[in-house]
């Protein structure tokens, strides 16, 4: 018989709470996409605020300091610019925000400017820029399906990695950075995400299965690298 407590410890998370939060966010995303997709863009822009604040705390622990207020504003503007003007809006908003962010930090002096400035720019590229691309997916007429497939691909990636990692995980992927992440978990991500995303592409977009497989592999690479980067920061 499987011990639920030992599984929770190995997973490194509170599964019921994580599941409830994930389902709640999924429902909110589906409602905004179904009612009017601009509300999805507003939702993502709003989510940037707690995301930036939380990420700023991790960076502070790592030894650098950023301005969470300005970063939150800039992140929301970048996301909404991506929605309003597409890739050009994203580039312009990011290009304007980056130097302003550095100037704001420079007012505090030269000490640790390089570390703080680099951390600020990294935050700008790590959070709002990918979020803006997700918002841009929602713009076309089939935007709801595009976003849902994208989210489900990530969810299947995380679910497959969790299940295989907890049950079969024995070989750490990067022991010094994230000891709970295993090669078995990566294999589970590949299996579940590839199968699920391939099926979704065939049903919703009437595309060959390998289109979904490509998206699955890309999402797995991005998600795994993102997890390791965040673990390294923490």
MIPAFI-398601 format. One record per residue (C-alpha): y, z, x; residue number from 1; residue in one letter. Coordinates in Angstrom, 2 decimals. Layout:
N
        y        z        x  num  residuo
        Y        Z        X  NUM        a
...
//
This chain:
234
        y        z        x  num  residuo
     0.00     0.00     0.00    1        x
     3.44    -1.00     1.33    2        x
     5.86     1.85     1.97    3        x
     9.20     0.89     0.39    4        x
    11.12     3.27     2.66    5        x
     9.68     1.74     5.80    6        x
    10.53    -1.74     4.50    7        x
    14.12    -0.69     3.86    8        x
    14.41     0.74     7.36    9        x
    12.98    -2.41     8.93   10        x
    15.27    -4.59     6.84   11        x
    18.33    -2.57     7.83   12        x
    19.88    -2.68     4.36   13        x
    19.80    -1.10     0.91   14        x
    17.87    -3.80    -0.95   15        x
    18.65    -2.79    -4.59   16        x
    22.38    -2.52    -3.91   17        x
    22.46    -5.74    -1.90   18        x
    20.54    -7.55    -4.66   19        x
    22.85    -6.22    -7.40   20        x
    25.96    -7.26    -5.47   21        x
    24.49   -10.68    -4.74   22        x
    23.56   -11.32    -8.38   23        x
    26.97   -10.12    -9.54   24        x
    28.77   -12.48    -7.15   25        x
    26.47   -15.33    -8.15   26        x
    27.28   -14.78   -11.82   27        x
    31.02   -14.64   -11.10   28        x
    30.85   -17.83    -9.05   29        x
    28.91   -19.63   -11.78   30        x
    31.42   -18.56   -14.45   31        x
    34.43   -19.74   -12.41   32        x
    32.75   -23.05   -11.60   33        x
    31.80   -23.64   -15.22   34        x
    35.15   -22.70   -16.77   35        x
    37.60   -24.31   -14.36   36        x
    36.87   -24.94   -10.68   37        x
    40.36   -23.90    -9.63   38        x
    39.34   -20.35   -10.54   39        x
    36.54   -20.65    -8.02   40        x
    39.14   -21.52    -5.37   41        x
    41.22   -18.51    -6.43   42        x
    38.13   -16.29    -6.30   43        x
    37.31   -17.39    -2.75   44        x
    40.94   -16.88    -1.69   45        x
    40.84   -13.37    -3.17   46        x
    37.53   -12.55    -1.45   47        x
    39.20   -13.38     1.87   48        x
    41.23   -10.16     1.68   49        x
    38.38    -7.59     1.82   50        x
    36.45    -9.90     4.17   51        x
    39.31   -10.00     6.68   52        x
    39.90    -6.24     6.39   53        x
    36.21    -5.49     7.03   54        x
    36.01    -7.95     9.91   55        x
    39.22    -6.51    11.40   56        x
    37.62    -3.07    11.48   57        x
    34.65    -4.44    13.42   58        x
    37.00    -6.12    15.89   59        x
    38.96    -2.87    16.32   60        x
    35.74    -1.03    17.17   61        x
    34.99    -3.78    19.70   62        x
    38.29    -3.00    21.47   63        x
    40.77    -5.57    20.14   64        x
    43.44    -5.24    17.46   65        x
    44.47    -7.75    14.80   66        x
    46.95    -7.78    11.94   67        x
    44.80    -7.61     8.77   68        x
    47.78    -8.07     6.44   69        x
    48.96   -11.33     7.98   70        x
    45.39   -12.53     8.50   71        x
    44.59   -11.89     4.83   72        x
    47.65   -13.84     3.70   73        x
    46.98   -16.69     6.13   74        x
    43.30   -16.82     5.15   75        x
    44.11   -17.08     1.45   76        x
    46.70   -19.79     2.14   77        x
    44.20   -21.79     4.23   78        x
    41.59   -21.65     1.46   79        x
    44.05   -22.69    -1.25   80        x
    45.47   -25.44     0.97   81        x
    41.96   -26.82     1.38   82        x
    41.60   -26.89    -2.40   83        x
    45.00   -28.47    -3.02   84        x
    45.16   -31.04    -0.21   85        x
    41.64   -31.28     1.15   86        x
    40.94   -31.54     4.87   87        x
    44.57   -32.36     5.70   88        x
    45.77   -29.24     3.89   89        x
    43.20   -27.14     5.73   90        x
    44.27   -28.49     9.14   91        x
    48.00   -28.11     8.46   92        x
    47.68   -24.56     7.09   93        x
    45.54   -23.51    10.06   94        x
    47.85   -25.17    12.58   95        x
    50.87   -23.38    11.09   96        x
    49.16   -20.00    10.75   97        x
    47.79   -19.83    14.31   98        x
    51.09   -19.86    16.27   99        x
    52.81   -17.59    13.74  100        x
    49.96   -15.14    14.11  101        x
    50.36   -15.13    17.90  102        x
    54.13   -14.68    17.67  103        x
    53.69   -11.74    15.31  104        x
    51.33   -10.13    17.82  105        x
    53.66   -10.91    20.74  106        x
    56.34    -8.72    19.21  107        x
    54.23    -5.71    20.22  108        x
    54.36    -6.65    23.89  109        x
    52.20    -8.30    26.51  110        x
    49.61    -5.55    26.91  111        x
    46.21    -6.73    25.62  112        x
    47.90    -9.80    24.18  113        x
    45.14   -12.15    25.34  114        x
    42.35   -10.04    23.81  115        x
    44.22    -9.38    20.55  116        x
    45.43   -12.96    20.23  117        x
    41.97   -14.39    20.87  118        x
    40.45   -12.00    18.32  119        x
    43.07   -13.01    15.76  120        x
    42.47   -16.72    16.26  121        x
    38.71   -16.17    16.16  122        x
    39.05   -14.37    12.81  123        x
    41.15   -17.23    11.48  124        x
    38.49   -19.78    12.42  125        x
    35.47   -17.63    11.56  126        x
    36.37   -16.66     7.96  127        x
    38.91   -18.82     6.06  128        x
    38.12   -22.21     7.62  129        x
    34.42   -22.26     6.55  130        x
    35.46   -20.76     3.18  131        x
    37.96   -23.60     2.72  132        x
    35.17   -26.15     3.26  133        x
    33.12   -24.38     0.56  134        x
    36.09   -24.65    -1.80  135        x
    36.49   -28.34    -0.96  136        x
    32.89   -28.89    -2.05  137        x
    33.91   -27.87    -5.57  138        x
    36.64   -30.49    -5.91  139        x
    34.61   -33.62    -6.89  140        x
    33.30   -34.14   -10.43  141        x
    29.89   -32.82    -9.37  142        x
    31.49   -29.92    -7.53  143        x
    29.64   -27.24    -9.45  144        x
    26.26   -28.65    -8.42  145        x
    27.40   -29.07    -4.81  146        x
    28.56   -25.48    -4.52  147        x
    25.48   -24.08    -6.24  148        x
    23.12   -26.02    -3.97  149        x
    25.09   -24.82    -0.95  150        x
    24.94   -21.19    -2.10  151        x
    21.27   -21.40    -3.06  152        x
    20.44   -22.90     0.35  153        x
    22.07   -19.90     2.02  154        x
    20.37   -17.49    -0.40  155        x
    16.94   -19.02     0.23  156        x
    17.63   -18.82     3.96  157        x
    18.44   -15.12     3.71  158        x
    15.55   -14.38     1.32  159        x
    12.96   -16.19     3.42  160        x
    14.19   -14.49     6.58  161        x
    14.10   -11.08     4.90  162        x
    10.60   -11.40     3.44  163        x
     8.94   -12.87     6.51  164        x
    10.90   -10.61     8.86  165        x
     9.95    -7.42     7.04  166        x
     6.29    -8.31     6.53  167        x
     5.43   -10.29     9.65  168        x
     8.30    -9.65    12.07  169        x
     7.03    -8.68    15.53  170        x
     8.91   -10.89    17.99  171        x
    12.67   -10.19    18.26  172        x
    14.95   -13.21    18.26  173        x
    17.64   -11.48    20.32  174        x
    16.55    -7.91    21.00  175        x
    19.75    -6.72    22.68  176        x
    22.03    -8.14    19.98  177        x
    20.08    -7.80    16.73  178        x
    16.71    -6.06    17.17  179        x
    15.75    -6.41    13.49  180        x
    16.07   -10.23    13.49  181        x
    12.75   -11.86    14.41  182        x
    11.33   -15.31    15.06  183        x
     9.01   -14.76    12.10  184        x
    12.08   -14.24     9.94  185        x
    13.58   -17.51    11.19  186        x
    10.32   -19.26    10.31  187        x
    10.49   -17.80     6.81  188        x
    14.06   -19.03     6.45  189        x
    13.04   -22.53     7.49  190        x
    10.07   -22.66     5.13  191        x
    11.72   -21.29     1.97  192        x
    15.13   -22.90     2.44  193        x
    13.73   -26.33     3.32  194        x
    11.36   -26.43     0.36  195        x
    13.88   -25.06    -2.14  196        x
    16.85   -27.15    -1.03  197        x
    14.77   -30.34    -0.91  198        x
    13.68   -29.77    -4.51  199        x
    17.26   -29.06    -5.63  200        x
    18.54   -32.25    -4.00  201        x
    15.86   -34.27    -5.75  202        x
    16.56   -32.73    -9.17  203        x
    20.36   -32.43    -9.18  204        x
    21.47   -35.32    -6.99  205        x
    18.46   -37.66    -7.24  206        x
    18.44   -37.93    -3.46  207        x
    15.51   -38.20    -1.06  208        x
    14.02   -34.82    -0.20  209        x
    15.04   -35.06     3.46  210        x
    18.74   -34.84     2.51  211        x
    18.05   -31.32     1.30  212        x
    15.98   -30.58     4.39  213        x
    18.93   -31.51     6.62  214        x
    21.25   -29.19     4.68  215        x
    18.66   -26.41     4.94  216        x
    18.33   -26.76     8.73  217        x
    22.11   -26.83     9.20  218        x
    22.59   -23.76     6.99  219        x
    19.84   -21.91     8.87  220        x
    21.40   -22.68    12.25  221        x
    24.88   -21.70    11.05  222        x
    23.65   -18.56     9.29  223        x
    21.52   -17.36    12.21  224        x
    24.29   -17.97    14.74  225        x
    26.79   -16.25    12.45  226        x
    24.55   -13.19    12.10  227        x
    24.08   -12.93    15.85  228        x
    27.81   -13.34    16.50  229        x
    28.67   -10.63    13.97  230        x
    26.01    -8.32    15.41  231        x
    27.43    -8.89    18.90  232        x
    30.92    -7.96    17.68  233        x
    29.63    -4.79    16.01  234        x
//
